Amino acid sequence: MELTQLAAEIDSFINNHGGYWDPAWLLSALTEELGELSRAIQIFAGIRNKGVSTDSPVMIQNIKEESGDLLFALLCLTNKFHIDLEKALLNTLKKYKQRESGT
């Protein structure tokens, strides 16, 4: 499924469950999810909770879940502002490629 399709599916889900929240709340949710992903990666990297096995499939699964939660929150926020995240991401990729090539 492409990013635009995912955004549409999330939009449908949100609209069928009460609609979008206030943008400030959506930003807070995005920040919270980033914090949870950051914590999961820090544990995996041994920065937090030293001595915990980083080879655990449970830890990788946690990183996957937190990544999904973060992307869901980002798509909710961009949907709220009617931003096509796929186009925005493609523009960003183009910008980085131009920087790298010096054009």
C-alpha positions as CSV (number, residue, x, y, z in Angstrom):
1,M,0.0,0.0,0.0
2,E,1.3,3.4,-0.9
3,L,1.6,6.3,1.6
4,T,-1.3,8.2,0.0
5,Q,-3.5,5.2,0.3
6,L,-2.5,4.8,4.0
7,A,-3.3,8.5,4.6
8,A,-6.7,8.0,3.1
9,E,-7.4,4.9,5.2
10,I,-6.3,6.7,8.3
11,D,-8.5,9.7,7.4
12,S,-11.5,7.4,7.0
13,F,-10.8,5.7,10.3
14,I,-10.4,9.0,12.2
15,N,-13.5,10.5,10.6
16,N,-15.5,7.4,11.5
17,H,-14.3,7.6,15.1
18,G,-15.1,11.2,16.1
19,G,-12.8,13.2,13.8
20,Y,-9.4,14.8,14.2
21,W,-8.3,16.3,17.4
22,D,-6.9,19.8,17.8
23,P,-3.6,20.3,16.0
24,A,-1.8,21.0,19.3
25,W,-3.0,17.7,20.7
26,L,-1.9,15.9,17.5
27,L,1.5,17.5,17.9
28,S,1.7,16.3,21.5
29,A,0.7,12.7,20.4
30,L,3.4,12.8,17.7
31,T,6.0,14.0,20.3
32,E,4.9,11.2,22.7
33,E,5.2,8.6,20.0
34,L,8.7,9.9,19.1
35,G,9.7,9.6,22.7
36,E,8.5,6.0,22.9
37,L,10.4,5.1,19.7
38,S,13.5,6.9,21.1
39,R,13.3,4.9,24.3
40,A,12.9,1.6,22.5
41,I,16.0,2.3,20.3
42,Q,18.0,3.5,23.3
43,I,17.2,0.2,25.1
44,F,18.1,-1.7,22.0
45,A,21.4,0.2,21.6
46,G,22.3,-0.4,25.3
47,I,22.1,3.2,26.2
48,R,19.2,2.6,28.6
49,N,18.6,-0.5,30.7
50,K,22.1,-1.8,30.3
51,G,22.4,-5.6,30.5
52,V,19.2,-6.2,28.6
53,S,19.7,-8.5,25.7
54,T,19.5,-6.5,22.4
55,D,19.0,-9.6,20.3
56,S,15.5,-10.1,21.6
57,P,12.9,-10.4,18.9
58,V,10.6,-8.7,21.4
59,M,12.8,-5.6,21.3
60,I,12.7,-5.5,17.5
61,Q,9.0,-5.9,17.6
62,N,8.7,-3.0,20.0
63,I,10.7,-0.8,17.6
64,K,8.4,-1.8,14.8
65,E,5.3,-1.0,16.8
66,E,6.6,2.3,18.0
67,S,7.6,3.2,14.4
68,G,4.1,2.4,13.2
69,D,2.6,4.5,16.1
70,L,4.8,7.4,15.1
71,L,3.9,7.2,11.4
72,F,0.2,7.0,12.3
73,A,0.5,10.1,14.5
74,L,2.4,12.0,11.7
75,L,-0.2,11.0,9.1
76,C,-3.0,12.2,11.4
77,L,-1.3,15.5,11.8
78,T,-0.6,15.9,8.1
79,N,-4.1,14.8,7.2
80,K,-5.5,17.5,9.5
81,F,-3.6,20.1,7.5
82,H,-4.5,18.5,4.1
83,I,-0.8,17.8,3.4
84,D,0.0,15.1,0.9
85,L,2.8,13.5,2.9
86,E,3.9,11.3,0.0
87,K,4.4,14.4,-2.2
88,A,6.1,16.2,0.7
89,L,8.5,13.3,1.2
90,L,9.2,13.0,-2.5
91,N,10.0,16.8,-2.5
92,T,12.3,16.3,0.4
93,L,14.1,13.4,-1.3
94,K,14.6,15.6,-4.4
95,K,16.0,18.4,-2.2
96,Y,18.5,16.0,-0.6
97,K,19.5,14.6,-4.0
98,Q,20.1,18.1,-5.3
99,R,22.2,19.0,-2.3
100,E,24.3,15.8,-2.7
101,S,24.9,16.5,-6.4
102,G,25.7,20.1,-5.8
103,T,22.9,21.5,-8.1
